[in-house]
Structures are given as C-alpha cells and as structure tokens.
C-alpha cells in the first residue's frame, strides 16, 4: 500500500512516499546544495550512510540533522543552507 504525504522544503510543498529519506526527497525536488561549509563551499550528500555529515539540514527547527539518515514524516519542515 503506497502512502504519500506532504513535506515542506525551503517553504515549498512536495509530496513524498512513505519510507523516503529527507536526502532522497531533497534530491528529487532538485536541491543540490544542502548546506554551506564554514568556508562557503556548497555541501550535499556524499556517503549516504551518516558518516560524512555533508547532508546536514534543519528539520522542524533542529539544526544539524542528517538528511540521509532521517525518514520523512507527514508535515515535516526541511530547511537547507
């Protein structure tokens, strides 16, 4: 049984399937810059298993969440950069 629901990414609404990671949802939405390194370089997922910390985003107001390790939940608010 497919369950689809909405999340918000940088203020826009997107529909995702149950079980989708935040990283996959962001990439499916065309987001290629998840956050900036201290030097200003763009960062996005690299390892996909929570080791590199390149996929950090803000989820529901909490900074530093790993998008590749977080499964989307209905009504989730994701902010990049």
PyMOL Python script that loads the backbone (N, CA, C, O; Angstrom):
from pymol import cmd

cmd.read_pdbstr("""\
ATOM      1  N   UNK A   1       0.840  -1.181   0.000  1.00  0.00           N
ATOM      2  CA  UNK A   1       0.000   0.000   0.000  1.00  0.00           C
ATOM      3  C   UNK A   1       0.883   1.241   0.000  1.00  0.00           C
ATOM      4  O   UNK A   1       1.622   1.480   0.955  1.00  0.00           O
ATOM      5  N   UNK A   2       0.808   2.024  -1.059  1.00  0.00           N
ATOM      6  CA  UNK A   2       1.570   3.262  -1.136  1.00  0.00           C
ATOM      7  C   UNK A   2       0.897   4.335  -0.311  1.00  0.00           C
ATOM      8  O   UNK A   2      -0.305   4.575  -0.430  1.00  0.00           O
ATOM      9  N   UNK A   3       1.684   4.971   0.521  1.00  0.00           N
ATOM     10  CA  UNK A   3       1.182   6.113   1.265  1.00  0.00           C
ATOM     11  C   UNK A   3       2.025   7.306   0.878  1.00  0.00           C
ATOM     12  O   UNK A   3       3.247   7.286   1.025  1.00  0.00           O
ATOM     13  N   UNK A   4       1.381   8.337   0.386  1.00  0.00           N
ATOM     14  CA  UNK A   4       2.062   9.567   0.016  1.00  0.00           C
ATOM     15  C   UNK A   4       1.561  10.672   0.940  1.00  0.00           C
ATOM     16  O   UNK A   4       0.403  10.677   1.358  1.00  0.00           O
ATOM     17  N   UNK A   5       2.448  11.598   1.245  1.00  0.00           N
ATOM     18  CA  UNK A   5       2.085  12.723   2.098  1.00  0.00           C
ATOM     19  C   UNK A   5       2.976  13.901   1.753  1.00  0.00           C
ATOM     20  O   UNK A   5       3.929  13.776   0.984  1.00  0.00           O
ATOM     21  N   UNK A   6       2.652  15.045   2.333  1.00  0.00           N
ATOM     22  CA  UNK A   6       3.378  16.272   2.018  1.00  0.00           C
ATOM     23  C   UNK A   6       4.382  16.643   3.095  1.00  0.00           C
ATOM     24  O   UNK A   6       4.154  16.447   4.289  1.00  0.00           O
ATOM     25  N   UNK A   7       5.519  17.194   2.627  1.00  0.00           N
ATOM     26  CA  UNK A   7       6.500  17.826   3.497  1.00  0.00           C
ATOM     27  C   UNK A   7       6.810  19.184   2.876  1.00  0.00           C
ATOM     28  O   UNK A   7       6.480  19.436   1.718  1.00  0.00           O
ATOM     29  N   UNK A   8       7.442  20.051   3.649  1.00  0.00           N
ATOM     30  CA  UNK A   8       7.847  21.359   3.121  1.00  0.00           C
ATOM     31  C   UNK A   8       9.362  21.411   3.062  1.00  0.00           C
ATOM     32  O   UNK A   8      10.055  21.055   4.016  1.00  0.00           O
ATOM     33  N   UNK A   9       9.861  21.864   1.915  1.00  0.00           N
ATOM     34  CA  UNK A   9      11.295  22.017   1.698  1.00  0.00           C
ATOM     35  C   UNK A   9      11.541  23.467   1.300  1.00  0.00           C
ATOM     36  O   UNK A   9      11.083  23.924   0.252  1.00  0.00           O
ATOM     37  N   UNK A  10      12.262  24.173   2.141  1.00  0.00           N
ATOM     38  CA  UNK A  10      12.567  25.587   1.879  1.00  0.00           C
ATOM     39  C   UNK A  10      11.317  26.373   1.514  1.00  0.00           C
ATOM     40  O   UNK A  10      11.333  27.199   0.601  1.00  0.00           O
ATOM     41  N   UNK A  11      10.231  26.105   2.239  1.00  0.00           N
ATOM     42  CA  UNK A  11       8.997  26.855   2.067  1.00  0.00           C
ATOM     43  C   UNK A  11       8.063  26.369   0.973  1.00  0.00           C
ATOM     44  O   UNK A  11       6.971  26.914   0.812  1.00  0.00           O
ATOM     45  N   UNK A  12       8.468  25.357   0.220  1.00  0.00           N
ATOM     46  CA  UNK A  12       7.609  24.820  -0.835  1.00  0.00           C
ATOM     47  C   UNK A  12       7.125  23.431  -0.447  1.00  0.00           C
ATOM     48  O   UNK A  12       7.834  22.688   0.232  1.00  0.00           O
ATOM     49  N   UNK A  13       5.936  23.086  -0.873  1.00  0.00           N
ATOM     50  CA  UNK A  13       5.332  21.801  -0.542  1.00  0.00           C
ATOM     51  C   UNK A  13       5.662  20.761  -1.606  1.00  0.00           C
ATOM     52  O   UNK A  13       5.569  21.016  -2.806  1.00  0.00           O
ATOM     53  N   UNK A  14       6.054  19.569  -1.124  1.00  0.00           N
ATOM     54  CA  UNK A  14       6.366  18.447  -2.001  1.00  0.00           C
ATOM     55  C   UNK A  14       5.687  17.197  -1.463  1.00  0.00           C
ATOM     56  O   UNK A  14       5.495  17.054  -0.255  1.00  0.00           O
ATOM     57  N   UNK A  15       5.326  16.298  -2.363  1.00  0.00           N
ATOM     58  CA  UNK A  15       4.732  15.026  -1.978  1.00  0.00           C
ATOM     59  C   UNK A  15       5.813  13.951  -2.015  1.00  0.00           C
ATOM     60  O   UNK A  15       6.591  13.872  -2.966  1.00  0.00           O
ATOM     61  N   UNK A  16       5.853  13.125  -0.971  1.00  0.00           N
ATOM     62  CA  UNK A  16       6.833  12.037  -0.895  1.00  0.00           C
ATOM     63  C   UNK A  16       6.119  10.738  -0.534  1.00  0.00           C
ATOM     64  O   UNK A  16       4.999  10.749  -0.025  1.00  0.00           O
ATOM     65  N   UNK A  17       6.782   9.632  -0.804  1.00  0.00           N
ATOM     66  CA  UNK A  17       6.253   8.324  -0.413  1.00  0.00           C
ATOM     67  C   UNK A  17       6.770   7.950   0.960  1.00  0.00           C
ATOM     68  O   UNK A  17       7.877   8.323   1.346  1.00  0.00           O
ATOM     69  N   UNK A  18       5.961   7.214   1.686  1.00  0.00           N
ATOM     70  CA  UNK A  18       6.374   6.702   2.991  1.00  0.00           C
ATOM     71  C   UNK A  18       7.689   5.945   2.825  1.00  0.00           C
ATOM     72  O   UNK A  18       7.843   5.172   1.879  1.00  0.00           O
ATOM     73  N   UNK A  19       8.643   6.162   3.740  1.00  0.00           N
ATOM     74  CA  UNK A  19       9.933   5.487   3.702  1.00  0.00           C
ATOM     75  C   UNK A  19      11.031   6.264   3.000  1.00  0.00           C
ATOM     76  O   UNK A  19      12.188   5.845   3.009  1.00  0.00           O
ATOM     77  N   UNK A  20      10.685   7.388   2.392  1.00  0.00           N
ATOM     78  CA  UNK A  20      11.667   8.209   1.688  1.00  0.00           C
ATOM     79  C   UNK A  20      12.532   8.963   2.689  1.00  0.00           C
ATOM     80  O   UNK A  20      12.013   9.547   3.640  1.00  0.00           O
ATOM     81  N   UNK A  21      13.845   8.957   2.482  1.00  0.00           N
ATOM     82  CA  UNK A  21      14.712   9.754   3.348  1.00  0.00           C
ATOM     83  C   UNK A  21      14.619  11.225   2.935  1.00  0.00           C
ATOM     84  O   UNK A  21      14.235  11.552   1.812  1.00  0.00           O
ATOM     85  N   UNK A  22      14.978  12.091   3.866  1.00  0.00           N
ATOM     86  CA  UNK A  22      14.979  13.517   3.570  1.00  0.00           C
ATOM     87  C   UNK A  22      15.958  13.806   2.433  1.00  0.00           C
ATOM     88  O   UNK A  22      15.659  14.620   1.559  1.00  0.00           O
ATOM     89  N   UNK A  23      17.114  13.157   2.429  1.00  0.00           N
ATOM     90  CA  UNK A  23      18.089  13.372   1.352  1.00  0.00           C
ATOM     91  C   UNK A  23      17.480  13.024  -0.001  1.00  0.00           C
ATOM     92  O   UNK A  23      17.635  13.784  -0.957  1.00  0.00           O
ATOM     93  N   UNK A  24      16.796  11.901  -0.098  1.00  0.00           N
ATOM     94  CA  UNK A  24      16.167  11.498  -1.360  1.00  0.00           C
ATOM     95  C   UNK A  24      15.084  12.496  -1.759  1.00  0.00           C
ATOM     96  O   UNK A  24      14.964  12.842  -2.935  1.00  0.00           O
ATOM     97  N   UNK A  25      14.299  12.959  -0.794  1.00  0.00           N
ATOM     98  CA  UNK A  25      13.252  13.941  -1.087  1.00  0.00           C
ATOM     99  C   UNK A  25      13.860  15.240  -1.607  1.00  0.00           C
ATOM    100  O   UNK A  25      13.347  15.835  -2.554  1.00  0.00           O
ATOM    101  N   UNK A  26      14.950  15.674  -0.988  1.00  0.00           N
ATOM    102  CA  UNK A  26      15.612  16.898  -1.431  1.00  0.00           C
ATOM    103  C   UNK A  26      16.158  16.741  -2.848  1.00  0.00           C
ATOM    104  O   UNK A  26      15.961  17.616  -3.692  1.00  0.00           O
ATOM    105  N   UNK A  27      16.828  15.650  -3.105  1.00  0.00           N
ATOM    106  CA  UNK A  27      17.383  15.423  -4.441  1.00  0.00           C
ATOM    107  C   UNK A  27      16.265  15.309  -5.481  1.00  0.00           C
ATOM    108  O   UNK A  27      16.396  15.833  -6.587  1.00  0.00           O
ATOM    109  N   UNK A  28      15.170  14.631  -5.135  1.00  0.00           N
ATOM    110  CA  UNK A  28      14.026  14.518  -6.046  1.00  0.00           C
ATOM    111  C   UNK A  28      13.410  15.880  -6.331  1.00  0.00           C
ATOM    112  O   UNK A  28      12.843  16.096  -7.402  1.00  0.00           O
ATOM    113  N   UNK A  29      13.520  16.806  -5.368  1.00  0.00           N
ATOM    114  CA  UNK A  29      12.984  18.160  -5.527  1.00  0.00           C
ATOM    115  C   UNK A  29      13.963  19.067  -6.270  1.00  0.00           C
ATOM    116  O   UNK A  29      13.666  20.238  -6.504  1.00  0.00           O
ATOM    117  N   UNK A  30      15.131  18.533  -6.645  1.00  0.00           N
ATOM    118  CA  UNK A  30      16.102  19.318  -7.387  1.00  0.00           C
ATOM    119  C   UNK A  30      17.079  20.103  -6.530  1.00  0.00           C
ATOM    120  O   UNK A  30      17.827  20.933  -7.045  1.00  0.00           O
ATOM    121  N   UNK A  31      17.081  19.849  -5.224  1.00  0.00           N
ATOM    122  CA  UNK A  31      18.003  20.551  -4.332  1.00  0.00           C
ATOM    123  C   UNK A  31      19.379  19.893  -4.430  1.00  0.00           C
ATOM    124  O   UNK A  31      19.508  18.684  -4.237  1.00  0.00           O
ATOM    125  N   UNK A  32      20.390  20.679  -4.725  1.00  0.00           N
ATOM    126  CA  UNK A  32      21.749  20.139  -4.842  1.00  0.00           C
ATOM    127  C   UNK A  32      22.704  20.750  -3.825  1.00  0.00           C
ATOM    128  O   UNK A  32      23.851  20.317  -3.717  1.00  0.00           O
ATOM    129  N   UNK A  33      22.248  21.742  -3.086  1.00  0.00           N
ATOM    130  CA  UNK A  33      23.074  22.407  -2.072  1.00  0.00           C
ATOM    131  C   UNK A  33      22.336  22.308  -0.740  1.00  0.00           C
ATOM    132  O   UNK A  33      21.384  23.048  -0.494  1.00  0.00           O
ATOM    133  N   UNK A  34      22.779  21.391   0.117  1.00  0.00           N
ATOM    134  CA  UNK A  34      22.083  21.144   1.384  1.00  0.00           C
ATOM    135  C   UNK A  34      22.500  22.139   2.460  1.00  0.00           C
ATOM    136  O   UNK A  34      21.666  22.597   3.241  1.00  0.00           O
ATOM    137  N   UNK A  35      23.775  22.472   2.504  1.00  0.00           N
ATOM    138  CA  UNK A  35      24.282  23.475   3.438  1.00  0.00           C
ATOM    139  C   UNK A  35      25.624  23.968   2.926  1.00  0.00           C
ATOM    140  O   UNK A  35      26.153  23.450   1.943  1.00  0.00           O
ATOM    141  N   UNK A  36      26.169  24.974   3.599  1.00  0.00           N
ATOM    142  CA  UNK A  36      27.467  25.527   3.215  1.00  0.00           C
ATOM    143  C   UNK A  36      28.503  25.192   4.277  1.00  0.00           C
ATOM    144  O   UNK A  36      28.222  25.242   5.475  1.00  0.00           O
ATOM    145  N   UNK A  37      29.701  24.851   3.826  1.00  0.00           N
ATOM    146  CA  UNK A  37      30.820  24.625   4.741  1.00  0.00           C
ATOM    147  C   UNK A  37      31.221  25.974   5.349  1.00  0.00           C
ATOM    148  O   UNK A  37      30.837  27.020   4.827  1.00  0.00           O
ATOM    149  N   UNK A  38      31.979  25.962   6.433  1.00  0.00           N
ATOM    150  CA  UNK A  38      32.403  27.227   7.045  1.00  0.00           C
ATOM    151  C   UNK A  38      33.081  28.181   6.054  1.00  0.00           C
ATOM    152  O   UNK A  38      32.986  29.398   6.214  1.00  0.00           O
ATOM    153  N   UNK A  39      33.750  27.660   5.055  1.00  0.00           N
ATOM    154  CA  UNK A  39      34.395  28.496   4.049  1.00  0.00           C
ATOM    155  C   UNK A  39      33.464  28.942   2.934  1.00  0.00           C
ATOM    156  O   UNK A  39      33.885  29.655   2.024  1.00  0.00           O
ATOM    157  N   UNK A  40      32.203  28.530   2.994  1.00  0.00           N
ATOM    158  CA  UNK A  40      31.213  28.917   1.999  1.00  0.00           C
ATOM    159  C   UNK A  40      31.011  27.930   0.864  1.00  0.00           C
ATOM    160  O   UNK A  40      30.170  28.157  -0.006  1.00  0.00           O
ATOM    161  N   UNK A  41      31.764  26.838   0.854  1.00  0.00           N
ATOM    162  CA  UNK A  41      31.612  25.848  -0.206  1.00  0.00           C
ATOM    163  C   UNK A  41      30.289  25.099  -0.055  1.00  0.00           C
ATOM    164  O   UNK A  41      29.885  24.769   1.060  1.00  0.00           O
ATOM    165  N   UNK A  42      29.616  24.832  -1.170  1.00  0.00           N
ATOM    166  CA  UNK A  42      28.351  24.090  -1.097  1.00  0.00           C
ATOM    167  C   UNK A  42      28.584  22.634  -0.688  1.00  0.00           C
ATOM    168  O   UNK A  42      29.590  22.031  -1.061  1.00  0.00           O
ATOM    169  N   UNK A  43      27.656  22.081   0.073  1.00  0.00           N
ATOM    170  CA  UNK A  43      27.734  20.695   0.523  1.00  0.00           C
ATOM    171  C   UNK A  43      26.428  19.974   0.217  1.00  0.00           C
ATOM    172  O   UNK A  43      25.347  20.563   0.247  1.00  0.00           O
ATOM    173  N   UNK A  44      26.557  18.675  -0.081  1.00  0.00           N
ATOM    174  CA  UNK A  44      25.416  17.804  -0.366  1.00  0.00           C
ATOM    175  C   UNK A  44      25.832  16.386  -0.002  1.00  0.00           C
ATOM    176  O   UNK A  44      27.004  16.158   0.294  1.00  0.00           O
ATOM    177  N   UNK A  45      24.907  15.421  -0.013  1.00  0.00           N
ATOM    178  CA  UNK A  45      25.242  14.062   0.393  1.00  0.00           C
ATOM    179  C   UNK A  45      26.436  13.498  -0.367  1.00  0.00           C
ATOM    180  O   UNK A  45      26.593  13.707  -1.570  1.00  0.00           O
ATOM    181  N   UNK A  46      27.255  12.791   0.361  1.00  0.00           N
ATOM    182  CA  UNK A  46      28.421  12.141  -0.233  1.00  0.00           C
ATOM    183  C   UNK A  46      28.360  10.637   0.023  1.00  0.00           C
ATOM    184  O   UNK A  46      28.379   9.840  -0.915  1.00  0.00           O
ATOM    185  N   UNK A  47      28.287  10.251   1.309  1.00  0.00           N
ATOM    186  CA  UNK A  47      28.371   8.827   1.637  1.00  0.00           C
ATOM    187  C   UNK A  47      27.002   8.139   1.675  1.00  0.00           C
ATOM    188  O   UNK A  47      26.905   6.950   1.371  1.00  0.00           O
ATOM    189  N   UNK A  48      25.953   8.864   2.042  1.00  0.00           N
ATOM    190  CA  UNK A  48      24.616   8.285   2.119  1.00  0.00           C
ATOM    191  C   UNK A  48      24.398   7.352   3.293  1.00  0.00           C
ATOM    192  O   UNK A  48      23.385   6.655   3.350  1.00  0.00           O
ATOM    193  N   UNK A  49      25.354   7.327   4.254  1.00  0.00           N
ATOM    194  CA  UNK A  49      25.193   6.439   5.415  1.00  0.00           C
ATOM    195  C   UNK A  49      25.528   7.124   6.744  1.00  0.00           C
ATOM    196  O   UNK A  49      25.773   6.445   7.741  1.00  0.00           O
ATOM    197  N   UNK A  50      25.541   8.448   6.766  1.00  0.00           N
ATOM    198  CA  UNK A  50      25.674   9.175   8.021  1.00  0.00           C
ATOM    199  C   UNK A  50      27.076   9.374   8.550  1.00  0.00           C
ATOM    200  O   UNK A  50      27.243   9.774   9.702  1.00  0.00           O
ATOM    201  N   UNK A  51      28.086   9.107   7.745  1.00  0.00           N
ATOM    202  CA  UNK A  51      29.468   9.231   8.217  1.00  0.00           C
ATOM    203  C   UNK A  51      30.081  10.581   7.859  1.00  0.00           C
ATOM    204  O   UNK A  51      30.856  11.126   8.645  1.00  0.00           O
ATOM    205  N   UNK A  52      29.755  11.126   6.704  1.00  0.00           N
ATOM    206  CA  UNK A  52      30.456  12.324   6.210  1.00  0.00           C
ATOM    207  C   UNK A  52      29.889  13.644   6.727  1.00  0.00           C
ATOM    208  O   UNK A  52      30.592  14.654   6.715  1.00  0.00           O
ATOM    209  N   UNK A  53      28.636  13.660   7.179  1.00  0.00           N
ATOM    210  CA  UNK A  53      27.970  14.864   7.694  1.00  0.00           C
ATOM    211  C   UNK A  53      27.815  15.958   6.644  1.00  0.00           C
ATOM    212  O   UNK A  53      27.622  17.121   6.996  1.00  0.00           O
ATOM    213  N   UNK A  54      27.895  15.609   5.368  1.00  0.00           N
ATOM    214  CA  UNK A  54      27.740  16.592   4.297  1.00  0.00           C
ATOM    215  C   UNK A  54      26.280  16.917   3.996  1.00  0.00           C
ATOM    216  O   UNK A  54      25.997  17.883   3.288  1.00  0.00           O
ATOM    217  N   UNK A  55      25.357  16.127   4.524  1.00  0.00           N
ATOM    218  CA  UNK A  55      23.938  16.302   4.205  1.00  0.00           C
ATOM    219  C   UNK A  55      23.153  17.002   5.317  1.00  0.00           C
ATOM    220  O   UNK A  55      21.929  16.887   5.371  1.00  0.00           O
ATOM    221  N   UNK A  56      23.841  17.721   6.200  1.00  0.00           N
ATOM    222  CA  UNK A  56      23.150  18.359   7.326  1.00  0.00           C
ATOM    223  C   UNK A  56      22.161  19.426   6.852  1.00  0.00           C
ATOM    224  O   UNK A  56      22.466  20.248   5.987  1.00  0.00           O
ATOM    225  N   UNK A  57      20.970  19.385   7.445  1.00  0.00           N
ATOM    226  CA  UNK A  57      19.913  20.359   7.177  1.00  0.00           C
ATOM    227  C   UNK A  57      19.200  20.663   8.497  1.00  0.00           C
ATOM    228  O   UNK A  57      19.474  20.037   9.521  1.00  0.00           O
ATOM    229  N   UNK A  58      18.290  21.626   8.456  1.00  0.00           N
ATOM    230  CA  UNK A  58      17.449  21.910   9.620  1.00  0.00           C
ATOM    231  C   UNK A  58      16.095  21.247   9.383  1.00  0.00           C
ATOM    232  O   UNK A  58      15.459  21.459   8.351  1.00  0.00           O
ATOM    233  N   UNK A  59      15.664  20.443  10.353  1.00  0.00           N
ATOM    234  CA  UNK A  59      14.374  19.761  10.261  1.00  0.00           C
ATOM    235  C   UNK A  59      13.537  20.144  11.462  1.00  0.00           C
ATOM    236  O   UNK A  59      13.937  19.944  12.609  1.00  0.00           O
ATOM    237  N   UNK A  60      12.364  20.701  11.183  1.00  0.00           N
ATOM    238  CA  UNK A  60      11.436  21.142  12.235  1.00  0.00           C
ATOM    239  C   UNK A  60      12.149  22.001  13.276  1.00  0.00           C
ATOM    240  O   UNK A  60      11.900  21.881  14.475  1.00  0.00           O
ATOM    241  N   UNK A  61      13.049  22.879  12.792  1.00  0.00           N
ATOM    242  CA  UNK A  61      13.743  23.814  13.667  1.00  0.00           C
ATOM    243  C   UNK A  61      15.009  23.292  14.312  1.00  0.00           C
ATOM    244  O   UNK A  61      15.719  24.056  14.966  1.00  0.00           O
ATOM    245  N   UNK A  62      15.315  22.012  14.148  1.00  0.00           N
ATOM    246  CA  UNK A  62      16.511  21.424  14.747  1.00  0.00           C
ATOM    247  C   UNK A  62      17.657  21.436  13.739  1.00  0.00           C
ATOM    248  O   UNK A  62      17.566  20.825  12.674  1.00  0.00           O
ATOM    249  N   UNK A  63      18.727  22.131  14.082  1.00  0.00           N
ATOM    250  CA  UNK A  63      19.902  22.245  13.211  1.00  0.00           C
ATOM    251  C   UNK A  63      20.728  20.952  13.202  1.00  0.00           C
ATOM    252  O   UNK A  63      20.684  20.171  14.153  1.00  0.00           O
ATOM    253  N   UNK A  64      21.465  20.742  12.135  1.00  0.00           N
ATOM    254  CA  UNK A  64      22.436  19.657  12.068  1.00  0.00           C
ATOM    255  C   UNK A  64      21.878  18.261  11.914  1.00  0.00           C
ATOM    256  O   UNK A  64      22.542  17.290  12.277  1.00  0.00           O
ATOM    257  N   UNK A  65      20.667  18.134  11.380  1.00  0.00           N
ATOM    258  CA  UNK A  65      20.079  16.807  11.158  1.00  0.00           C
ATOM    259  C   UNK A  65      20.669  16.193   9.889  1.00  0.00           C
ATOM    260  O   UNK A  65      20.866  16.882   8.888  1.00  0.00           O
ATOM    261  N   UNK A  66      20.943  14.913   9.944  1.00  0.00           N
ATOM    262  CA  UNK A  66      21.485  14.212   8.782  1.00  0.00           C
ATOM    263  C   UNK A  66      20.337  13.778   7.867  1.00  0.00           C
ATOM    264  O   UNK A  66      19.535  12.914   8.223  1.00  0.00           O
ATOM    265  N   UNK A  67      20.274  14.387   6.696  1.00  0.00           N
ATOM    266  CA  UNK A  67      19.182  14.114   5.766  1.00  0.00           C
ATOM    267  C   UNK A  67      19.185  12.675   5.280  1.00  0.00           C
ATOM    268  O   UNK A  67      18.128  12.107   5.007  1.00  0.00           O
ATOM    269  N   UNK A  68      20.378  12.079   5.169  1.00  0.00           N
ATOM    270  CA  UNK A  68      20.456  10.710   4.647  1.00  0.00           C
ATOM    271  C   UNK A  68      19.994   9.669   5.664  1.00  0.00           C
ATOM    272  O   UNK A  68      19.712   8.529   5.296  1.00  0.00           O
ATOM    273  N   UNK A  69      19.913  10.048   6.936  1.00  0.00           N
ATOM    274  CA  UNK A  69      19.538   9.113   7.994  1.00  0.00           C
ATOM    275  C   UNK A  69      18.155   9.396   8.566  1.00  0.00           C
ATOM    276  O   UNK A  69      17.717   8.714   9.492  1.00  0.00           O
ATOM    277  N   UNK A  70      17.465  10.392   8.026  1.00  0.00           N
ATOM    278  CA  UNK A  70      16.164  10.802   8.549  1.00  0.00           C
ATOM    279  C   UNK A  70      15.076  10.469   7.544  1.00  0.00           C
ATOM    280  O   UNK A  70      15.140  10.882   6.386  1.00  0.00           O
ATOM    281  N   UNK A  71      14.081   9.724   7.990  1.00  0.00           N
ATOM    282  CA  UNK A  71      12.946   9.365   7.135  1.00  0.00           C
ATOM    283  C   UNK A  71      11.905  10.477   7.223  1.00  0.00           C
ATOM    284  O   UNK A  71      11.619  10.993   8.303  1.00  0.00           O
ATOM    285  N   UNK A  72      11.353  10.830   6.088  1.00  0.00           N
ATOM    286  CA  UNK A  72      10.332  11.881   6.038  1.00  0.00           C
ATOM    287  C   UNK A  72       9.103  11.490   6.852  1.00  0.00           C
ATOM    288  O   UNK A  72       8.696  10.329   6.894  1.00  0.00           O
ATOM    289  N   UNK A  73       8.533  12.495   7.489  1.00  0.00           N
ATOM    290  CA  UNK A  73       7.280  12.331   8.230  1.00  0.00           C
ATOM    291  C   UNK A  73       6.295  13.394   7.752  1.00  0.00           C
ATOM    292  O   UNK A  73       6.680  14.488   7.342  1.00  0.00           O
ATOM    293  N   UNK A  74       5.041  13.047   7.816  1.00  0.00           N
ATOM    294  CA  UNK A  74       3.986  13.956   7.372  1.00  0.00           C
ATOM    295  C   UNK A  74       4.142  15.335   8.034  1.00  0.00           C
ATOM    296  O   UNK A  74       4.289  15.440   9.252  1.00  0.00           O
ATOM    297  N   UNK A  75       4.107  16.386   7.205  1.00  0.00           N
ATOM    298  CA  UNK A  75       4.162  17.752   7.704  1.00  0.00           C
ATOM    299  C   UNK A  75       5.549  18.254   8.079  1.00  0.00           C
ATOM    300  O   UNK A  75       5.683  19.367   8.588  1.00  0.00           O
ATOM    301  N   UNK A  76       6.588  17.451   7.837  1.00  0.00           N
ATOM    302  CA  UNK A  76       7.945  17.831   8.180  1.00  0.00           C
ATOM    303  C   UNK A  76       8.343  19.124   7.450  1.00  0.00           C
ATOM    304  O   UNK A  76       7.976  19.340   6.295  1.00  0.00           O
ATOM    305  N   UNK A  77       9.094  19.964   8.146  1.00  0.00           N
ATOM    306  CA  UNK A  77       9.616  21.218   7.592  1.00  0.00           C
ATOM    307  C   UNK A  77      11.122  21.116   7.479  1.00  0.00           C
ATOM    308  O   UNK A  77      11.816  21.018   8.491  1.00  0.00           O
ATOM    309  N   UNK A  78      11.638  21.137   6.255  1.00  0.00           N
ATOM    310  CA  UNK A  78      13.065  20.991   5.992  1.00  0.00           C
ATOM    311  C   UNK A  78      13.604  22.304   5.436  1.00  0.00           C
ATOM    312  O   UNK A  78      13.032  22.880   4.511  1.00  0.00           O
ATOM    313  N   UNK A  79      14.716  22.772   6.015  1.00  0.00           N
ATOM    314  CA  UNK A  79      15.350  23.994   5.529  1.00  0.00           C
ATOM    315  C   UNK A  79      16.813  23.675   5.207  1.00  0.00           C
ATOM    316  O   UNK A  79      17.542  23.134   6.038  1.00  0.00           O
ATOM    317  N   UNK A  80      17.219  24.019   3.997  1.00  0.00           N
ATOM    318  CA  UNK A  80      18.606  23.828   3.595  1.00  0.00           C
ATOM    319  C   UNK A  80      19.370  25.122   3.807  1.00  0.00           C
ATOM    320  O   UNK A  80      18.776  26.178   4.024  1.00  0.00           O
ATOM    321  N   UNK A  81      20.695  25.034   3.743  1.00  0.00           N
ATOM    322  CA  UNK A  81      21.603  26.161   3.911  1.00  0.00           C
ATOM    323  C   UNK A  81      21.337  26.848   5.200  1.00  0.00           C
ATOM    324  O   UNK A  81      22.004  27.830   5.526  1.00  0.00           O
TER     325      UNK A  81
END
""", "prot")
cmd.dss("prot")
cmd.show_as("cartoon", "prot")
cmd.util.cbc("prot")
cmd.orient("prot")
